[in-house]
Amino acid sequence: MTLPQAYEYDEAMPAAVSQPALRRRDDVRRIEYNATGQIVRVSWRHPDGSRQVDFERPAKDATLRARREALLEQLTEAIVRALKSASIADEVYALVLSHCEAEVGT
């Protein structure tokens, strides 16, 4: 069963606010658009007033494409520092890079 949706628009920033058929004003999904009509943020406001951002378009200078050169340089420097600090006496023939999301921040 699909519940009908009602949409309202906020004048401060172009946004569509989706409300469930129960019309609870404290539990809504908000979709915000920029001046060209692109979605810039999708969030959910919970009944307790807290908000959860489901999607937010990054700034042009914060994309992976824009930061690629700087990230490559920083990664290369980090690898060299890690190898120097390992103080390996033997010859090294291969280097394996491994990434695990669960280890972020450790």
Backbone bond lengths (Angstrom), bond angles and torsions (degrees), N, CA, C in turn:
res aa  C-N    CA-C-N  psi(-1)  N-CA   C-N-CA  omega(-1)  CA-C   N-CA-C  phi
1 M - - - 1.447 - - 1.526 109.08 -
2 T 1.289 117.72 126.63 1.456 122.83 178.69 1.522 109.36 -101.52
3 L 1.325 115.74 127.21 1.459 120.35 178.55 1.517 109.83 -83.11
4 P 1.311 118.88 140.05 1.470 120.11 177.10 1.526 110.04 -68.37
5 Q 1.322 116.02 150.43 1.451 121.57 -179.77 1.521 109.61 -112.25
6 A 1.308 115.73 148.33 1.460 121.47 173.63 1.514 106.37 -115.63
7 Y 1.320 117.92 139.45 1.452 121.32 -179.29 1.522 110.28 -118.22
8 E 1.318 115.22 137.76 1.450 121.91 175.74 1.519 106.82 -125.36
9 Y 1.324 117.28 156.13 1.452 120.62 179.65 1.507 109.82 -120.32
10 D 1.321 115.11 136.37 1.452 122.85 -179.26 1.525 108.01 -94.90
11 E 1.319 118.56 125.92 1.458 122.04 -176.96 1.534 112.70 -72.60
12 A 1.341 118.78 -27.71 1.462 121.08 -176.88 1.530 111.06 -62.67
13 M 1.303 117.97 -44.28 1.459 123.07 176.43 1.507 105.70 -140.86
14 P 1.334 118.27 131.86 1.458 118.06 -179.11 1.528 110.46 -53.35
15 A 1.310 116.35 116.88 1.459 120.35 -178.13 1.514 109.39 -153.03
16 A 1.312 115.17 141.80 1.459 120.35 172.37 1.518 106.29 -101.87
17 V 1.299 116.63 132.20 1.458 121.05 179.67 1.514 107.69 -114.16
18 S 1.320 115.56 116.19 1.457 121.46 -177.83 1.515 108.87 -93.47
19 Q 1.313 116.61 127.83 1.456 120.55 178.38 1.526 108.89 -119.90
20 P 1.314 117.38 135.36 1.454 120.21 176.61 1.528 111.08 -60.02
21 A 1.307 116.53 163.20 1.461 121.83 -177.57 1.526 112.61 -57.29
22 L 1.332 116.85 -23.00 1.462 120.31 -179.13 1.534 111.35 -73.04
23 R 1.337 116.73 -10.71 1.465 122.93 176.98 1.522 114.05 60.95
24 R 1.305 117.16 32.67 1.462 119.71 175.28 1.514 108.18 -76.71
25 R 1.306 117.80 116.37 1.461 121.86 -177.55 1.520 112.78 -74.22
26 D 1.320 118.05 -11.35 1.449 120.17 -177.69 1.523 112.42 -97.48
27 D 1.320 118.96 5.36 1.458 121.98 -177.46 1.533 107.97 -139.99
28 V 1.348 116.86 86.76 1.457 120.22 -173.30 1.524 112.27 -136.80
29 R 1.322 115.85 155.38 1.459 122.74 172.05 1.530 107.01 -99.22
30 R 1.317 116.15 134.77 1.464 121.78 -177.43 1.527 108.44 -120.47
31 I 1.331 116.58 127.58 1.458 122.65 177.72 1.523 107.00 -116.32
32 E 1.328 117.30 117.01 1.460 122.17 -176.87 1.526 110.04 -104.99
33 Y 1.331 115.43 140.92 1.460 122.34 -177.84 1.523 110.23 -119.26
34 N 1.336 116.66 154.10 1.466 119.79 172.53 1.524 108.85 -90.49
35 A 1.313 116.97 -176.38 1.465 121.12 -175.33 1.524 113.34 -64.23
36 T 1.348 116.99 -23.91 1.465 120.01 179.98 1.524 112.58 -92.03
37 G 1.325 117.18 1.57 1.461 120.65 176.99 1.514 115.12 92.19
38 Q 1.332 118.12 4.79 1.461 120.47 177.03 1.530 109.63 -79.70
39 I 1.309 115.67 143.92 1.469 119.94 174.79 1.521 107.94 -70.00
40 V 1.331 116.83 127.41 1.468 120.60 178.79 1.521 112.23 -109.58
41 R 1.334 117.95 -24.05 1.469 119.76 -179.42 1.525 109.42 -158.85
42 V 1.317 114.89 139.10 1.466 121.19 173.13 1.523 106.07 -125.50
43 S 1.317 116.23 124.25 1.469 119.05 -178.74 1.520 110.06 -137.72
44 W 1.304 115.00 164.58 1.457 123.35 179.08 1.511 107.50 -125.38
45 R 1.320 117.11 128.56 1.464 120.72 175.16 1.509 107.44 -101.14
46 H 1.315 115.61 119.30 1.460 122.60 -178.47 1.529 110.33 -80.13
47 P 1.327 117.36 161.49 1.468 121.00 179.40 1.529 114.09 -55.42
48 D 1.352 117.24 -29.61 1.470 119.55 -179.61 1.533 112.37 -81.00
49 G 1.353 117.31 2.05 1.458 121.42 178.06 1.517 114.40 94.35
50 S 1.333 117.44 -13.79 1.464 119.65 178.92 1.524 109.61 -72.10
51 R 1.328 114.93 154.74 1.465 120.51 -179.48 1.527 110.01 -118.88
52 Q 1.298 115.39 146.03 1.456 122.06 176.63 1.526 106.82 -125.68
53 V 1.330 116.61 120.88 1.462 120.82 178.76 1.520 107.68 -86.75
54 D 1.332 115.97 120.70 1.461 121.41 179.05 1.524 111.20 -89.82
55 F 1.324 117.21 -30.87 1.461 122.31 -179.42 1.516 108.68 -152.46
56 E 1.331 115.66 138.82 1.461 120.15 173.13 1.522 107.52 -144.93
57 R 1.331 116.25 122.89 1.459 121.16 -179.48 1.523 108.20 -68.54
58 P 1.326 118.05 126.40 1.466 119.68 -179.81 1.517 111.42 -70.64
59 A 1.311 115.43 155.94 1.462 120.34 174.04 1.526 108.14 -64.60
60 K 1.319 117.45 153.42 1.469 121.16 -176.67 1.526 112.35 -56.46
61 D 1.339 117.43 -34.30 1.463 119.75 -179.19 1.528 112.90 -85.19
62 A 1.328 117.84 0.99 1.461 121.19 -179.09 1.532 112.26 -110.34
63 T 1.322 117.78 11.91 1.466 120.31 179.81 1.522 110.01 -85.62
64 L 1.307 116.59 159.60 1.457 121.62 177.69 1.527 110.23 -60.19
65 R 1.317 116.66 -40.61 1.469 120.72 179.66 1.529 111.02 -60.65
66 A 1.328 117.44 -43.88 1.460 121.27 -178.44 1.527 112.05 -70.56
67 R 1.318 116.97 -30.35 1.471 121.27 -175.91 1.527 113.03 -97.90
68 R 1.325 117.88 3.03 1.463 121.87 -173.00 1.526 113.54 -53.49
69 E 1.328 118.07 -51.12 1.463 120.68 -177.64 1.524 112.00 -62.12
70 A 1.324 116.89 -45.16 1.471 120.53 179.95 1.525 110.70 -64.33
71 L 1.334 116.68 -40.77 1.466 119.83 179.35 1.525 111.47 -65.40
72 L 1.318 117.34 -40.99 1.463 121.13 178.33 1.522 110.75 -62.43
73 E 1.319 116.60 -43.24 1.467 120.91 178.63 1.527 110.88 -63.95
74 Q 1.327 116.98 -45.75 1.471 120.51 -179.76 1.528 111.45 -65.19
75 L 1.332 117.20 -38.94 1.465 120.18 178.97 1.522 110.42 -65.50
76 T 1.321 116.44 -43.63 1.466 120.47 178.90 1.525 110.77 -60.14
77 E 1.329 116.77 -45.41 1.467 120.74 178.99 1.535 110.88 -63.10
78 A 1.323 117.08 -40.21 1.471 120.77 179.96 1.528 110.76 -65.07
79 I 1.325 117.34 -38.63 1.469 120.89 179.03 1.526 110.03 -64.87
80 V 1.322 117.07 -45.29 1.465 120.81 179.87 1.521 110.22 -62.20
81 R 1.345 117.56 -44.08 1.480 120.84 177.91 1.522 111.13 -60.66
82 A 1.339 117.27 -43.30 1.467 120.98 -179.02 1.528 111.35 -64.38
83 L 1.327 116.76 -40.26 1.469 119.87 178.75 1.521 111.53 -67.18
84 K 1.326 116.82 -40.53 1.470 119.91 178.34 1.523 111.24 -64.57
85 S 1.334 116.49 -40.92 1.470 119.34 -178.28 1.523 112.19 -73.44
86 A 1.327 118.01 -17.88 1.467 120.97 178.99 1.522 111.51 -74.77
87 S 1.309 117.39 -18.73 1.475 123.06 179.07 1.530 112.08 48.72
88 I 1.311 116.24 53.52 1.469 121.20 -179.93 1.521 108.22 -79.82
89 A 1.342 116.63 123.55 1.461 121.77 -177.85 1.527 111.66 -83.84
90 D 1.317 117.68 -30.95 1.465 121.42 -178.43 1.523 110.70 -81.85
91 E 1.349 113.96 166.29 1.459 119.00 177.09 1.534 109.07 -71.66
92 V 1.323 116.18 143.29 1.462 121.95 179.01 1.527 107.89 -108.96
93 Y 1.344 115.76 125.38 1.461 120.53 -178.36 1.523 112.99 -106.24
94 A 1.309 117.70 -17.56 1.464 120.71 -178.93 1.523 109.25 -148.90
95 L 1.304 114.67 152.96 1.455 121.58 178.29 1.521 107.39 -132.25
96 V 1.309 116.68 125.44 1.459 121.18 179.63 1.518 108.15 -108.49
97 L 1.330 115.80 126.38 1.457 121.02 176.11 1.518 107.36 -104.20
98 S 1.311 116.67 129.50 1.456 121.52 -178.55 1.529 108.54 -129.28
99 H 1.325 115.46 138.97 1.462 120.41 -179.88 1.516 108.76 -126.91
100 C 1.309 115.96 135.12 1.465 120.69 177.50 1.526 107.95 -138.47
101 E 1.340 117.39 120.23 1.472 121.58 -179.65 1.527 111.34 -56.24
102 A 1.309 117.72 -33.46 1.462 120.64 -176.56 1.520 111.66 -65.83
103 E 1.321 117.84 -18.79 1.464 121.06 -176.88 1.518 112.93 -97.59
104 V 1.323 118.20 3.04 1.465 121.11 -179.41 1.519 108.94 -62.93
105 G 1.320 115.94 131.25 1.454 120.73 177.20 1.515 114.26 87.94
106 T 1.322 117.60 0.98 1.474 119.48 178.22 1.493 110.90 -98.14
